[in-house]
Every structure is written in structure tokens, then in C-alpha cells.
Amino acid sequence: MSYYRLLGTLLSLWLLTTLTGQAEGIYPRLPKARFDSLVAQLPHYRADTSRVLLLLQLSEDILMQGDEADINLDPAKAYTQQAAALSERLGFAAGRIRSLCVLGVLHGYTSDDTLGRVQFRQSIALSQRLGYRRLEAFGWFHLSESYWHDKATLPRQLACFQRARGLFRQAGDQVNEALSLKDIADIHQLQGHPEQSVGELLEVEKLYQAAGYPRLHYIGIFPVLVAADVLGAQLEAVQARMLPGPKLPNWYTASAL
């Protein structure tokens, strides 16, 4: 898995942690002391939906360490399997859907076969049946992330990200709509449509501004600066909106990325 695909997957997992309602932003990993405290509390949780959510929180936090070469994903797999089994027993559909997504991501880390995609499609089908648009959107997003960026799969990836974006928009989730649109713009760039990509990246900026994230946490800053640099005169204007303060050093510009 490439660095950028990994980054996109980790960011989407940060955003997946809220099952319903408006997106609450991009969160850092739990502090180690907090993580250890939650692990210690786990045996005392009753077998209800709160235990499902805690199991998934722990597994997702381990996944956020996926860029570390020596990370052991076995505990994340065990937590997610427990969450899936308990969700099934409780009839907790949102927990089942979220467990399928996390299991699919885990499988993508450890195997080159397509089982992860099967799990994403299962999460999509269940979300569609129950009318959970936002969770369906995450399924499409993860499904797209499971494909490599090559000419053969770009149209499939694009279609998945477009489905995700539309569903996030319907759910009023501007943060995740922006995340999906950023990936759509990346694909258009790879397909040789730079003007379209630039326009989409500047729309990403507007979505983040509207959602109350003017600094475009992590995913927006570099592509939008690159887009602005391509457009020349807009670089400083976009920088001023995103990062008020001292001018960015030269290594932030497109020519240095």
C-alpha cells in the first residue's frame, strides 16, 4: 500500500468514528495513557452497544499506527471481530456496518486478495437496505481506496469516490465530501485533466471553509496550495485564507513537492 493510499485510509478511519450526525472533524490518535486506560476498562463494559463502540475505537486507533513498520495488527483484528459478533447478537446494524469496513481495511493491510472489497460491498448493501447514507458513503470511499491508482482501475475508483461524495453531500457532511472530492481531483489529475482537478481542489478549500476548518487539517493544505500555485496569482490569496500568518517557505510550493 502506497504512502498516499495509506494516508487516505487512515484519515477516513478518523472520520468514520462518528456513526451518525454531522462530521466532528479530524482527530489525532488517542494518547497512549488514554488508550491503555480504555483497554483496562474494556472487561468492565457490559455486552451492549457501548462495548461495540469501544472495541471499534480501540481497533481504529491501532490502525492509525499503520504507517509504523513494526505495528502488530492482531489486537485490532481481535477487537473488530468481537465488535462484529456482538453487533450481530444485539442486532446493532450500525456496529455491523462499521465492523465490516474496519475488517476490510485490516484485510487490505495483510493480504493482496479481494476479500476486503467483499466486506466493503457487504457494508454498502446493508447501509442501502437500512437507509444509512453516511455509512454507505464510507463503504464506497473504502472500496475505492482498495484499488491501486493505475489506468485500468481509475474509472472504477472515480465512480466509487463520486458515489461517496454524493452521499456525504446528502448527509450534510461537508468535511467528508471535501475528502472525497480531493480524491476525485487526484484521479482527474492522473487522467490528464489538470484544469478540472484544479477547480475541484479549490472547491475542496471552499467546503473546508464552510465546514469551519479554515486550516484544512492535513488533507487539504498541500493539494490546494499546489492547485493555487498552478494558477499562479491565487497562491498567496489561498495561503492567506488557509494559514494566516507568515508566508510559507518555498518548499511548500508545487515546484518543490
Order of alpha helices (4+ residues) and beta strands (2+ residues): alpha-alpha-alpha-alpha-alpha-alpha-alpha-alpha-alpha-alpha-alpha-alpha
